[in-house]
């Protein structure tokens, strides 16, 4: 027997992706992009030094 959340959660996700996301996403995307840009403005990380191995084991 399959548990109820194993059936209900995928069905709810399918309903959201199929029907609700096309309606909701255009409404919230301007707000998400505004917050996303402010979070991305962090300074870039320095690249790590690469070790060079001369021996083959």
PyMOL commands that set and color helices and strands:
alter all, ss='L'
color gray80, all
select helices_A, chain A and resi 4-40
alter helices_A, ss='H'
color red, helices_A
deselect
rebuild
show_as cartoon
